[in-house]
Amino acid sequence: MRRDPLFKLGVGHKPLEPDADLASAPTFSRLEHAATTKDVYCIARAFVDQFIASYAAPPKVIDLDMDHSEDAT
């Protein structure tokens, strides 16, 4: 898939250039397993800070609606 011309074209790479191959599955796996618990916490914290900063005044309460239902997709 990393050499597929349509995928390359879809992300702005030249479809027939061998030097423009996309990342392979092993690359994604290494990136996926490279994050530590601390990294995930820092990213989550950044999302929360950004969300709160999007308001003119910080909200007094934030309700988190957690949906635990299973989705086969």
C-alpha positions in Angstrom: 0.0 0.0 0.0 2.9 2.4 0.6 3.6 2.4 -3.1 0.0 2.7 -4.2 -0.2 5.7 -6.6 -3.7 6.6 -5.5 -2.7 6.8 -1.9 0.3 8.8 -2.7 -1.7 11.2 -4.8 -4.3 11.5 -2.0 -1.7 12.9 0.4 0.0 15.1 -2.1 2.9 12.9 -3.2 3.9 12.3 -6.8 2.2 9.0 -7.6 5.0 7.4 -9.7 8.1 8.6 -7.8 9.7 5.7 -5.9 11.2 8.3 -3.5 7.7 9.4 -2.5 6.6 6.1 -0.9 4.4 6.4 2.1 5.2 5.0 5.6 4.9 1.3 5.9 3.0 -0.7 8.6 6.1 -1.3 10.7 6.8 2.5 10.8 3.3 3.0 12.2 3.7 0.2 14.7 7.0 1.7 16.0 5.4 5.1 16.4 2.3 3.6 18.1 4.4 1.7 20.6 6.9 4.6 21.2 4.5 6.7 23.3 4.9 6.4 27.0 2.2 6.9 29.7 3.7 10.3 30.4 3.5 11.2 26.7 -0.2 10.3 26.6 -0.9 12.3 29.7 0.9 15.4 28.3 -1.1 15.2 25.1 -4.4 14.7 27.0 -3.5 17.7 29.2 -2.7 19.8 26.1 -6.2 18.9 24.6 -7.9 19.9 27.9 -6.0 23.2 28.1 -6.8 24.0 24.5 -10.4 23.2 25.0 -10.7 25.5 28.1 -8.8 28.3 26.3 -11.4 28.2 23.5 -13.9 29.9 25.9 -13.9 33.6 26.7 -14.1 32.6 30.4 -13.2 29.1 31.6 -16.3 27.0 32.2 -17.1 26.2 35.9 -18.0 22.6 35.1 -17.1 20.3 32.3 -19.4 17.2 31.9 -17.7 14.2 30.3 -20.2 11.9 28.6 -18.5 8.5 28.3 -20.2 6.1 25.9 -19.1 2.5 26.8 -21.2 0.8 24.1 -19.3 -1.5 21.7 -19.1 -0.8 18.1 -17.9 -3.6 15.8 -16.4 -1.2 13.3 
